[in-house]
Amino acid sequence: MNLHEFQSKILLSSRGVHVPEGKAVSTKEEARDTARDLKAAGFAVKAQIRAGARGRAGGVRLVSLPEEAMAAAGDLLGRRLATEQTAPTGHLVRKVLVETAVEPLQSLYLSLFIGAATAEIVLLAACEGGDDIEQRIQNGQTRFERLALGAEQTLDKTAAAGLGARLGLAAGLIPPFVELLGQLRDAFLELDATLIEINPLAVVEPGRFVAVDAKITIDDNALFRHPDLMALREESESDAVEVAAQNRNLNYLALDGDIGLVVNGAGLGLATLDMVRAANGRPANFMDIRTTATSLDVAHGFALLLGNPAVRSILVNVHGGGMQPCDTIADGLGIAMRRNRRSLPIVVRLAGNNAEYARFRFANFGCKVIDCPDMWTAVTRAVSAAQSGESQP
């Protein structure tokens, strides 16, 4: 679960991390009043959507007066903000964060995540933060410093101090930097986070660190331990579709293409996305059917695709395993087709547990599918069907 910036800052602030003073509001009048209460020389008005690169998309405004904060909030609230990390339609701005503007003496980048190879917390840091850090990393203008935070209960302060020195921090900043890393590591563990990112982390007078922007991602599988965090989940607009899919044991993300994808397994799903693109096709979604999904859950996933007018063909790429045989997917399609009479070319590639029985189930439900022997054949057939406007066989 991805949190909004203001939610992330509340959680970090409660754990000792310094953040700019501010408040999330939903009207332009509240934005003006909040700026007046802050009594600062300048303010940042920031659109609250769960996506990065907001500044380059016009979603972050720096202003000097409360009336200017009201105007900026009025321009942002109720509009759809599209960034490099959203679909072309963008996300609806329902809240803005009005906070004291920060003028850093130095800006850093910090992120904590779980290392795939070692399953331990890893810290990436750079001596220059900012919106364009990805581009600067690619161009070789900035490099990441890496520190494994280990599995012990306490932070290795010597290693943390060494990281601060490699980042070029002044000697007087090393102790508060080490303290900050300990706070972030504790927060990561307490929240069952999979990511904590601070970009930029500002150095301000008198030798303090302030998280100017923050992002936290919580492990969905651990939310049962955090009912307070579960309450932060918003089920509005496009988010409602994704949340409903998650409640149906589906990892679903809408894209802007015309080929609906139904796949079991995140790795297989990503490979299928790549293959569709390689075949000059345009995926309409990412969908990973979890092993715990029932046929009714799968039917919900198919219904999302059948109900999307942009979808012109459906590609089912399934490898049955012990916990989820192929016939579960077949039953899900059959149920969805009986509920929705829309006719689309449905291309299937089945392998693994109960693949043959799944074909029998397709026939029982009267589902006319294009059965392909391998992934590439299935991908190219689905792309061709979408591009030609082919009807169901």
TORGUVO-826248 format. One record per residue: x, y, z of N, C-alpha, C in turn; residue number from 1. Coordinates in steps of 0.1 Angstrom, whole numbers, plus 5000, padded with zeros to 4 digits. Layout:
  npx  npy  npz capx capy capz  cpx  cpy  cpz pos
    X    Y    Z    X    Y    Z    X    Y    Z NUM
...
This chain:
  npx  npy  npz capx capy capz  cpx  cpy  cpz pos
 5008 4988 5000 5000 5000 5000 5009 5012 5000   1
 5007 5021 4990 5015 5033 4989 5007 5044 4997   2
 5015 5052 5005 5009 5062 5013 5011 5076 5006   3
 5002 5085 5008 5004 5099 5004 5016 5105 5011   4
 5021 5116 5005 5032 5123 5012 5029 5127 5026   5
 5017 5133 5028 5014 5139 5041 5012 5128 5051   6
 5007 5116 5047 5005 5105 5056 5019 5099 5060   7
 5028 5098 5050 5042 5094 5053 5049 5103 5063   8
 5047 5116 5061 5054 5125 5070 5048 5125 5084   9
 5035 5122 5085 5029 5121 5099 5035 5109 5106  10
 5037 5098 5099 5043 5086 5105 5057 5088 5108  11
 5065 5095 5100 5079 5097 5103 5081 5107 5114  12
 5073 5117 5114 5074 5127 5124 5071 5121 5138  13
 5061 5112 5139 5058 5106 5152 5070 5097 5157  14
 5079 5094 5148 5091 5086 5152 5103 5094 5152  15
 5102 5108 5153 5114 5116 5156 5120 5122 5144  16
 5116 5119 5131 5121 5125 5119 5116 5139 5117  17
 5124 5148 5115 5120 5162 5113 5114 5164 5099  18
 5102 5170 5098 5095 5173 5085 5091 5187 5086  19
 5088 5194 5074 5083 5208 5075 5070 5209 5081  20
 5068 5219 5088 5055 5221 5094 5044 5224 5084  21
 5033 5217 5085 5022 5219 5075 5010 5211 5077  22
 5001 5211 5068 4988 5204 5069 4982 5201 5056  23
 4976 5189 5054 4969 5186 5042 4955 5191 5043  24
 4950 5198 5032 4937 5204 5032 4930 5200 5019  25
 4917 5202 5019 4909 5198 5007 4901 5210 5001  26
 4903 5222 5006 4897 5234 5000 4908 5245 4999  27
 4905 5254 4989 4915 5265 4988 4915 5275 5000  28
 4903 5276 5006 4902 5285 5018 4910 5279 5029  29
 4910 5266 5031 4918 5259 5041 4933 5261 5038  30
 4937 5261 5026 4951 5263 5022 4955 5277 5026  31
 4947 5287 5024 4950 5301 5028 4951 5302 5043  32
 4942 5296 5050 4942 5297 5065 4954 5290 5071  33
 4957 5278 5065 4969 5271 5069 4982 5279 5067  34
 4983 5285 5056 4995 5293 5053 4996 5305 5063  35
 4985 5311 5066 4985 5322 5076 4989 5317 5090  36
 4985 5305 5094 4988 5300 5107 5003 5296 5107  37
 5009 5292 5096 5023 5288 5096 5032 5300 5098  38
 5028 5312 5093 5036 5325 5095 5050 5323 5091  39
 5052 5318 5078 5065 5316 5073 5068 5326 5062  40
 5080 5326 5057 5084 5335 5046 5080 5330 5033  41
 5078 5317 5032 5074 5311 5020 5067 5297 5022  42
 5059 5293 5012 5051 5281 5014 5053 5272 5002  43
 5051 5259 5004 5050 5249 4993 5036 5243 4993  44
 5030 5244 4982 5016 5238 4980 5018 5226 4971  45
 5015 5214 4976 5019 5202 4969 5007 5193 4967  46
 5004 5189 4954 4993 5180 4951 4996 5167 4957  47
 4985 5161 4964 4987 5148 4971 4981 5137 4962  48
 4990 5131 4954 4986 5119 4946 4998 5109 4949  49
 4994 5097 4947 5004 5086 4950 5013 5084 4937  50
 5021 5093 4934 5030 5092 4922 5041 5102 4924  51
 5053 5099 4918 5064 5108 4918 5064 5118 4906  52
 5075 5126 4906 5077 5136 4895 5066 5146 4894  53
 5060 5149 4906 5049 5159 4906 5054 5173 4903  54
 5066 5176 4907 5071 5189 4905 5072 5192 4890  55
 5078 5183 4882 5079 5185 4868 5066 5186 4861  56
 5055 5181 4867 5042 5181 4861 5034 5193 4866  57
 5040 5202 4874 5032 5213 4879 5025 5211 4891  58
 5027 5200 4898 5020 5196 4910 5026 5202 4923  59
 5037 5209 4922 5043 5215 4934 5045 5230 4931  60
 5039 5239 4939 5040 5253 4937 5047 5260 4949  61
 5056 5268 4947 5063 5276 4958 5057 5290 4957  62
 5052 5295 4968 5045 5308 4969 5050 5315 4981  63
 5047 5328 4982 5052 5337 4993 5041 5342 5002  64
 5028 5342 4997 5018 5348 5005 5006 5338 5007  65
 4999 5339 5018 4987 5330 5020 4977 5331 5008  66
 4975 5343 5002 4966 5344 4991 4971 5336 4979  67
 4984 5336 4977 4990 5329 4966 4989 5314 4969  68
 4989 5310 4981 4987 5295 4985 4973 5292 4981  69
 4963 5300 4984 4949 5298 4981 4948 5296 4966  70
 4954 5305 4958 4953 5304 4943 4959 5291 4938  71
 4971 5288 4943 4977 5275 4939 4969 5263 4942  72
 4963 5263 4954 4955 5252 4958 4942 5251 4950  73
 4936 5263 4947 4924 5263 4938 4927 5258 4924  74
 4939 5260 4919 4943 5255 4906 4945 5240 4906  75
 4950 5235 4917 4954 5220 4918 4942 5212 4922  76
 4934 5216 4932 4923 5208 4937 4913 5205 4926  77
 4909 5193 4924 4898 5189 4915 4903 5187 4901  78
 4916 5189 4898 4921 5186 4885 4928 5173 4885  79
 4930 5168 4873 4938 5155 4871 4952 5158 4868  80
 4961 5153 4876 4975 5155 4874 4982 5143 4869  81
 4988 5144 4857 4995 5133 4851 5010 5135 4852  82
 5017 5126 4857 5032 5126 4857 5038 5115 4850  83
 5051 5114 4850 5058 5103 4843 5055 5089 4850  84
 5049 5090 4862 5046 5077 4869 5031 5074 4870  85
 5023 5081 4862 5009 5078 4862 5004 5074 4848  86
 4992 5069 4847 4986 5067 4834 4984 5080 4828  87
 4982 5081 4814 4980 5094 4808 4969 5102 4813  88
 4958 5095 4819 4947 5102 4825 4950 5109 4838  89
 4961 5105 4844 4966 5111 4857 4957 5107 4868  90
 4959 5113 4880 4952 5111 4892 4945 5123 4896  91
 4933 5122 4902 4925 5133 4907 4931 5139 4920  92
 4933 5152 4920 4939 5158 4932 4928 5161 4942  93
 4927 5155 4953 4916 5157 4963 4921 5165 4975  94
 4934 5164 4977 4940 5172 4988 4953 5178 4983  95
 4957 5189 4990 4970 5195 4988 4977 5196 5002  96
 4990 5195 5002 4997 5197 5014 5003 5211 5014  97
 5000 5219 5024 5005 5233 5025 5015 5233 5036  98
 5027 5236 5034 5038 5235 5044 5048 5246 5042  99
 5056 5248 5053 5067 5258 5052 5077 5254 5042 100
 5080 5264 5033 5091 5261 5023 5104 5260 5030 101
 5112 5251 5025 5126 5248 5031 5136 5252 5021 102
 5146 5260 5026 5158 5263 5018 5170 5256 5023 103
 5173 5245 5016 5184 5236 5022 5198 5241 5019 104
 5207 5239 5028 5221 5241 5026 5227 5230 5018 105
 5221 5218 5019 5225 5207 5011 5214 5197 5010 106
 5212 5190 4999 5202 5181 4997 5207 5167 4994 107
 5201 5157 5001 5206 5143 4999 5194 5135 4994 108
 5197 5123 4991 5187 5113 4987 5189 5101 4996 109
 5178 5095 5002 5178 5083 5010 5167 5074 5006 110
 5169 5061 5006 5158 5052 5004 5162 5039 5011 111
 5152 5033 5018 5154 5020 5025 5144 5010 5018 112
 5149 4998 5015 5141 4988 5009 5147 4975 5013 113
 5140 4964 5009 5144 4950 5012 5152 4945 5000 114
 5165 4942 5003 5173 4936 4992 5168 4923 4987 115
 5166 4921 4974 5161 4909 4969 5171 4897 4971 116
 5184 4899 4971 5193 4888 4972 5196 4884 4986 117
 5195 4893 4996 5198 4890 5009 5186 4891 5019 118
 5175 4896 5015 5163 4897 5023 5166 4905 5036 119
 5175 4915 5035 5177 4924 5046 5175 4938 5041 120
 5174 4947 5051 5171 4961 5048 5184 4967 5042 121
 5182 4974 5031 5193 4980 5024 5190 4995 5023 122
 5201 5003 5025 5200 5018 5023 5207 5022 5011 123
 5201 5030 5002 5207 5037 4991 5208 5052 4995 124
 5219 5058 4992 5220 5073 4995 5228 5079 4984 125
 5225 5092 4982 5232 5100 4972 5235 5114 4978 126
 5246 5120 4975 5249 5133 4980 5241 5144 4974 127
 5234 5142 4964 5225 5152 4958 5211 5146 4955 128
 5201 5151 4962 5188 5147 4959 5181 5155 4949 129
 5167 5153 4947 5160 5161 4938 5152 5153 4928 130
 5143 5160 4921 5134 5153 4911 5141 5146 4900 131
 5153 5151 4896 5160 5146 4885 5171 5136 4888 132
 5170 5130 4900 5181 5121 4904 5183 5109 4895 133
 5171 5104 4890 5173 5092 4881 5181 5095 4869 134
 5178 5107 4863 5185 5111 4851 5200 5114 4854 135
 5203 5120 4866 5217 5122 4869 5224 5109 4872 136
 5217 5100 4878 5224 5087 4880 5227 5080 4867 137
 5218 5080 4857 5220 5075 4844 5231 5081 4837 138
 5232 5095 4838 5243 5102 4832 5256 5102 4839 139
 5257 5095 4850 5269 5094 4857 5273 5106 4865 140
 5264 5116 4867 5267 5128 4874 5266 5126 4889 141
 5258 5116 4893 5257 5113 4907 5257 5098 4909 142
 5262 5093 4920 5263 5079 4922 5257 5075 4936 143
 5251 5063 4937 5246 5059 4949 5256 5053 4958 144
 5255 5055 4971 5263 5048 4981 5253 5038 4988 145
 5258 5026 4990 5249 5015 4995 5254 5010 5008 146
 5244 5007 5017 5248 5002 5030 5237 4992 5034 147
 5242 4980 5037 5233 4969 5042 5231 4972 5057 148
 5219 4973 5061 5216 4976 5075 5215 4964 5084 149
 5216 4952 5078 5216 4940 5086 5203 4936 5092 150
 5204 4925 5099 5193 4919 5106 5193 4920 5121 151
 5203 4927 5126 5204 4929 5140 5194 4939 5146 152
 5192 4939 5159 5182 4948 5165 5186 4962 5165 153
 5199 4965 5165 5205 4978 5166 5213 4982 5153 154
 5213 4995 5151 5221 5000 5139 5236 4999 5142 155
 5243 4996 5132 5258 4996 5132 5262 5011 5130 156
 5264 5018 5141 5267 5032 5141 5280 5035 5134 157
 5289 5027 5135 5302 5029 5128 5300 5029 5113 158
 5293 5019 5108 5290 5018 5094 5282 5030 5089 159
 5272 5034 5097 5264 5045 5094 5272 5058 5093 160
 5281 5060 5102 5290 5072 5102 5299 5072 5090 161
 5304 5060 5086 5312 5059 5074 5304 5063 5062 162
 5291 5059 5061 5283 5063 5050 5282 5078 5049 163
 5279 5084 5061 5278 5099 5061 5291 5106 5056 164
 5302 5100 5060 5315 5106 5055 5316 5104 5040 165
 5312 5093 5034 5313 5091 5020 5304 5100 5012 166
 5293 5105 5019 5284 5114 5013 5289 5128 5014 167
 5300 5130 5020 5306 5144 5021 5300 5152 5032 168
 5294 5146 5042 5288 5154 5053 5299 5160 5062 169
 5297 5172 5067 5306 5178 5076 5306 5170 5089 170
 5317 5170 5096 5319 5162 5109 5307 5164 5118 171
 5303 5177 5120 5292 5180 5129 5279 5174 5125 172
 5277 5170 5113 5264 5164 5108 5264 5149 5109 173
 5275 5143 5112 5276 5128 5113 5267 5123 5124 174
 5268 5128 5136 5260 5122 5147 5245 5123 5144 175
 5239 5135 5140 5225 5135 5137 5221 5127 5125 176
 5231 5125 5116 5228 5116 5104 5227 5102 5109 177
 5235 5097 5118 5235 5084 5123 5222 5082 5131 178
 5218 5092 5139 5205 5091 5146 5193 5090 5137 179
 5194 5098 5126 5183 5097 5116 5182 5083 5110 180
 5193 5077 5106 5193 5064 5100 5187 5054 5110 181
 5190 5055 5123 5184 5046 5133 5169 5048 5133 182
 5164 5060 5133 5150 5063 5133 5143 5057 5121 183
 5149 5059 5109 5143 5053 5097 5143 5038 5097 184
 5153 5032 5102 5154 5018 5103 5143 5012 5112 185
 5142 5019 5124 5131 5015 5133 5117 5016 5127 186
 5115 5027 5120 5102 5030 5114 5099 5019 5103 187
 5109 5016 5096 5108 5005 5085 5103 4992 5091 188
 5109 4988 5102 5105 4976 5109 5092 4977 5116 189
 5089 4988 5123 5077 4989 5130 5064 4990 5121 190
 5066 4996 5109 5055 4998 5100 5053 4986 5090 191
 5062 4976 5090 5063 4965 5080 5063 4972 5066 192
 5072 4981 5065 5074 4988 5052 5082 4980 5042 193
 5080 4982 5029 5088 4977 5019 5097 4988 5013 194
 5093 5000 5015 5101 5012 5010 5098 5024 5019 195
 5109 5031 5022 5109 5044 5027 5118 5052 5019 196
 5113 5063 5013 5122 5071 5004 5120 5086 5008 197
 5131 5092 5010 5132 5107 5013 5140 5114 5002 198
 5133 5122 4995 5140 5129 4984 5133 5142 4981 199
 5139 5153 4985 5152 5154 4991 5152 5154 5006 200
 5163 5150 5012 5165 5151 5026 5174 5164 5027 201
 5169 5174 5034 5176 5187 5034 5184 5189 5047 202
 5196 5195 5045 5204 5199 5056 5201 5214 5058 203
 5196 5217 5070 5192 5231 5073 5199 5236 5086 204
 5199 5248 5088 5204 5254 5101 5195 5250 5112 205
 5200 5247 5124 5214 5246 5128 5219 5231 5128 206
 5223 5227 5117 5228 5213 5115 5217 5202 5117 207
 5205 5205 5112 5194 5195 5113 5191 5190 5099 208
 5185 5178 5099 5180 5172 5087 5165 5172 5086 209
 5159 5176 5075 5145 5177 5073 5141 5169 5061 210
 5131 5161 5062 5125 5153 5051 5116 5162 5043 211
 5121 5168 5032 5112 5177 5024 5101 5169 5017 212
 5104 5158 5012 5094 5149 5006 5097 5135 5011 213
 5086 5127 5013 5087 5114 5018 5077 5104 5012 214
 5081 5092 5010 5072 5082 5004 5074 5069 5012 215
 5063 5063 5016 5063 5050 5024 5054 5040 5017 216
 5059 5028 5015 5051 5017 5010 5050 5007 5020 217
 5038 5002 5024 5035 4992 5034 5033 4979 5028 218
 5038 4968 5033 5035 4955 5029 5020 4951 5031 219
 5013 4949 5020 4999 4946 5021 4997 4934 5029 220
 5006 4924 5029 5004 4912 5036 5005 4913 5051 221
 5010 4925 5055 5012 4928 5070 5001 4937 5075 222
 4992 4941 5067 4982 4951 5071 4973 4946 5083 223
 4972 4933 5084 4963 4928 5094 4969 4931 5108 224
 4982 4934 5108 4989 4938 5121 4987 4953 5124 225
 4982 4961 5114 4982 4975 5115 4968 4981 5111 226
 4958 4979 5119 4945 4984 5115 4945 4999 5114 227
 4954 5006 5121 4955 5021 5119 4960 5025 5105 228
 4969 5017 5100 4973 5019 5086 4963 5015 5076 229
 4956 5004 5078 4946 5000 5069 4935 5011 5067 230
 4933 5019 5077 4923 5030 5076 4928 5041 5067 231
 4941 5041 5064 4946 5052 5055 4943 5049 5041 232
 4939 5036 5038 4937 5033 5024 4925 5040 5018 233
 4926 5046 5007 4915 5053 5001 4909 5045 4989 234
 4896 5044 4989 4890 5036 4979 4882 5046 4970 235
 4889 5054 4962 4882 5064 4954 4887 5063 4940 236
 4878 5065 4930 4881 5066 4916 4889 5054 4911 237
 4900 5056 4904 4908 5045 4899 4913 5036 4910 238
 4916 5042 4922 4921 5034 4933 4911 5024 4937 239
 4898 5027 4936 4888 5018 4940 4888 5005 4932 240
 4892 5006 4919 4893 4994 4911 4904 4985 4916 241
 4916 4991 4919 4927 4984 4923 4925 4978 4937 242
 4919 4986 4946 4916 4980 4959 4906 4969 4958 243
 4896 4970 4950 4886 4959 4949 4893 4947 4943 244
 4902 4949 4934 4910 4937 4928 4918 4931 4939 245
 4925 4939 4947 4933 4933 4958 4925 4925 4968 246
 4913 4930 4970 4904 4923 4979 4899 4910 4973 247
 4901 4908 4960 4898 4896 4952 4910 4888 4949 248
 4921 4890 4956 4933 4883 4955 4939 4885 4941 249
 4938 4897 4936 4944 4901 4923 4953 4913 4924 250
 4965 4912 4919 4973 4924 4918 4970 4930 4904 251
 4963 4942 4904 4959 4947 4891 4963 4962 4890 252
 4967 4965 4878 4971 4979 4875 4966 4982 4860 253
 4958 4992 4859 4953 4996 4845 4964 5003 4838 254
 4965 5000 4825 4974 5007 4815 4966 5012 4804 255
 4972 5018 4794 4965 5025 4784 4964 5017 4770 256
 4966 5004 4770 4966 4996 4758 4953 4990 4755 257
 4953 4980 4746 4941 4974 4741 4941 4959 4742 258
 4951 4953 4749 4952 4938 4751 4951 4935 4765 259
 4940 4929 4769 4938 4926 4783 4946 4913 4787 260
 4953 4914 4798 4962 4903 4802 4957 4897 4815 261
 4957 4883 4815 4954 4875 4827 4965 4865 4829 262
 4972 4867 4840 4984 4859 4842 4985 4855 4857 263
 4990 4843 4860 4992 4840 4874 5007 4840 4877 264
 5011 4849 4886 5025 4850 4890 5030 4864 4885 265
 5037 4871 4894 5042 4885 4890 5053 4884 4880 266
 5062 4874 4882 5073 4873 4872 5068 4869 4858 267
 5058 4860 4857 5053 4856 4845 5045 4868 4839 268
 5038 4876 4848 5031 4888 4843 5040 4898 4837 269
 5051 4901 4843 5061 4911 4838 5067 4906 4825 270
 5070 4893 4824 5075 4887 4812 5065 4888 4800 271
 5052 4886 4804 5042 4887 4794 5040 4902 4789 272
 5041 4911 4798 5041 4925 4794 5052 4928 4784 273
 5064 4924 4787 5076 4926 4778 5074 4920 4765 274
 5068 4908 4764 5066 4901 4752 5056 4908 4743 275
 5045 4913 4750 5035 4920 4742 5041 4932 4736 276
 5049 4939 4744 5055 4951 4738 5065 4948 4727 277
 5072 4937 4729 5082 4932 4718 5075 4929 4705 278
 5062 4924 4706 5054 4921 4695 5046 4933 4689 279
 5050 4945 4694 5044 4958 4690 5029 4959 4694 280
 5026 4952 4706 5013 4953 4711 5013 4963 4723 281
 5001 4966 4728 4999 4976 4739 4991 4969 4750 282
 4997 4966 4761 4989 4960 4772 4979 4969 4778 283
 4967 4964 4781 4957 4973 4787 4958 4972 4803 284
 4966 4963 4808 4967 4961 4822 4978 4952 4826 285
 4982 4952 4839 4990 4942 4845 4980 4935 4855 286
 4980 4922 4854 4972 4914 4864 4979 4902 4868 287
 4981 4901 4881 4988 4889 4887 4977 4882 4896 288
 4973 4870 4892 4963 4863 4900 4971 4855 4911 289
 4968 4858 4923 4975 4852 4934 4971 4837 4936 290
 4979 4830 4942 4976 4816 4944 4964 4813 4952 291
 4960 4823 4960 4948 4821 4969 4935 4825 4962 292
 4936 4829 4950 4924 4834 4943 4915 4822 4939 293
 4902 4824 4941 4892 4814 4937 4887 4817 4923 294
 4879 4808 4918 4873 4810 4904 4865 4823 4904 295
 4858 4826 4915 4850 4838 4915 4859 4850 4915 296
 4870 4849 4922 4880 4860 4922 4885 4862 4907 297
 4888 4852 4901 4893 4852 4887 4882 4858 4878 298
 4870 4854 4880 4859 4860 4872 4858 4875 4874 299
 4861 4880 4886 4861 4894 4888 4872 4901 4879 300
 4884 4894 4878 4894 4900 4870 4890 4900 4855 301
 4884 4889 4850 4880 4889 4836 4869 4900 4834 302
 4861 4902 4844 4850 4912 4843 4856 4926 4841 303
 4867 4929 4848 4874 4942 4846 4878 4944 4831 304
 4883 4933 4825 4888 4934 4811 4876 4935 4801 305
 4866 4927 4804 4854 4927 4795 4847 4940 4796 306
 4847 4947 4807 4841 4959 4809 4849 4971 4805 307
 4861 4969 4800 4869 4980 4795 4867 4982 4780 308
 4861 4992 4776 4858 4994 4761 4871 4995 4753 309
 4882 4998 4759 4895 4999 4751 4901 4985 4748 310
 4897 4975 4755 4902 4961 4753 4896 4955 4741 311
 4905 4950 4732 4901 4944 4719 4904 4930 4718 312
 4913 4925 4727 4916 4910 4728 4920 4908 4742 313
 4919 4895 4746 4924 4891 4759 4934 4879 4758 314
 4945 4881 4765 4955 4871 4765 4956 4864 4778 315
 4954 4851 4779 4955 4844 4791 4967 4835 4791 316
 4977 4838 4800 4990 4831 4800 4991 4825 4814 317
 4989 4812 4815 4987 4806 4828 4996 4793 4829 318
 5004 4793 4840 5011 4780 4843 5006 4775 4856 319
 4998 4764 4856 4992 4759 4868 5002 4753 4878 320
 5000 4756 4890 5008 4751 4901 5000 4743 4911 321
 5006 4739 4921 5000 4730 4931 4988 4737 4938 322
 4990 4751 4941 4980 4758 4948 4969 4763 4939 323
 4972 4765 4926 4962 4770 4917 4963 4764 4904 324
 4955 4754 4901 4955 4747 4888 4949 4755 4877 325
 4951 4751 4865 4946 4759 4853 4931 4759 4853 326
 4924 4749 4858 4910 4749 4856 4903 4760 4865 327
 4910 4765 4875 4905 4776 4883 4904 4788 4874 328
 4913 4790 4866 4913 4802 4856 4902 4800 4846 329
 4901 4787 4841 4891 4784 4831 4877 4787 4837 330
 4874 4782 4849 4861 4784 4855 4858 4799 4857 331
 4869 4807 4860 4867 4821 4862 4863 4828 4849 332
 4869 4824 4838 4865 4829 4825 4851 4825 4821 333
 4847 4813 4824 4834 4808 4821 4823 4816 4829 334
 4826 4818 4841 4816 4826 4849 4815 4840 4844 335
 4826 4846 4841 4826 4860 4836 4819 4861 4823 336
 4821 4851 4814 4814 4852 4801 4799 4850 4802 337
 4795 4842 4812 4780 4841 4814 4774 4854 4819 338
 4782 4861 4827 4777 4874 4832 4778 4885 4823 339
 4787 4885 4813 4790 4896 4804 4790 4890 4790 340
 4781 4894 4782 4780 4888 4768 4788 4894 4758 341
 4797 4903 4762 4806 4909 4752 4815 4899 4745 342
 4816 4900 4732 4824 4890 4724 4838 4896 4721 343
 4848 4889 4726 4862 4893 4723 4870 4881 4719 344
 4881 4883 4711 4890 4872 4709 4897 4869 4722 345
 4897 4856 4726 4904 4852 4738 4915 4842 4735 346
 4927 4846 4736 4938 4837 4733 4944 4832 4746 347
 4946 4818 4746 4950 4812 4759 4963 4804 4756 348
 4972 4804 4766 4983 4795 4766 4983 4789 4780 349
 4981 4776 4781 4980 4768 4793 4991 4758 4794 350
 4997 4757 4806 5007 4747 4809 5006 4744 4824 351
 5011 4732 4827 5012 4728 4841 4999 4721 4846 352
 4997 4722 4859 4986 4714 4866 4973 4716 4860 353
 4966 4705 4855 4952 4705 4851 4950 4714 4838 354
 4961 4715 4830 4959 4722 4817 4949 4716 4808 355
 4949 4703 4807 4940 4696 4798 4926 4697 4803 356
 4924 4696 4816 4911 4697 4822 4905 4711 4820 357
 4914 4721 4821 4910 4734 4818 4904 4736 4804 358
 4910 4729 4795 4904 4730 4781 4890 4723 4781 359
 4889 4713 4788 4876 4706 4789 4866 4716 4796 360
 4870 4723 4806 4861 4733 4812 4857 4744 4803 361
 4867 4749 4795 4863 4759 4785 4852 4754 4776 362
 4853 4742 4771 4843 4736 4763 4829 4735 4770 363
 4830 4731 4782 4817 4730 4790 4810 4743 4792 364
 4818 4754 4794 4812 4767 4795 4808 4773 4782 365
 4812 4767 4771 4810 4773 4758 4819 4784 4754 366
 4830 4785 4761 4840 4796 4758 4848 4792 4746 367
 4847 4800 4735 4855 4798 4723 4868 4805 4725 368
 4879 4797 4726 4892 4804 4728 4901 4799 4717 369
 4912 4807 4715 4922 4804 4706 4934 4798 4714 370
 4935 4785 4713 4945 4778 4722 4958 4777 4715 371
 4969 4782 4721 4982 4783 4715 4992 4774 4723 372
 5002 4769 4716 5011 4759 4723 5022 4766 4731 373
 5025 4778 4728 5036 4785 4736 5033 4800 4737 374
 5041 4806 4745 5039 4820 4749 5040 4829 4737 375
 5050 4828 4729 5052 4837 4718 5041 4836 4708 376
 5037 4824 4705 5025 4822 4696 5013 4829 4701 377
 5010 4827 4714 4999 4833 4720 4999 4848 4720 378
 5011 4854 4723 5013 4868 4723 5010 4874 4710 379
 5017 4869 4699 5015 4874 4686 5001 4873 4681 380
 4994 4862 4685 4980 4860 4681 4971 4870 4687 381
 4974 4873 4700 4966 4883 4707 4968 4897 4702 382
 4981 4900 4698 4984 4913 4693 4977 4915 4679 383
 4978 4905 4671 4972 4905 4658 4957 4907 4659 384
 4950 4900 4668 4936 4901 4670 4932 4915 4674 385
 4940 4921 4683 4937 4935 4687 4938 4945 4676 386
 4949 4943 4668 4952 4953 4658 4942 4952 4646 387
 4937 4940 4643 4928 4938 4632 4913 4939 4635 388
 4910 4940 4648 4896 4941 4652 4889 4928 4650 389
 4896 4917 4651 4891 4904 4649 4880 4901 4659 390
 4870 4894 4655 4859 4890 4664 4862 4877 4670 391
 4854 4873 4680 4857 4860 4687 4854 4849 4678 392
 4863 4838 4678 4861 4827 4669 4848 4819 4672 393
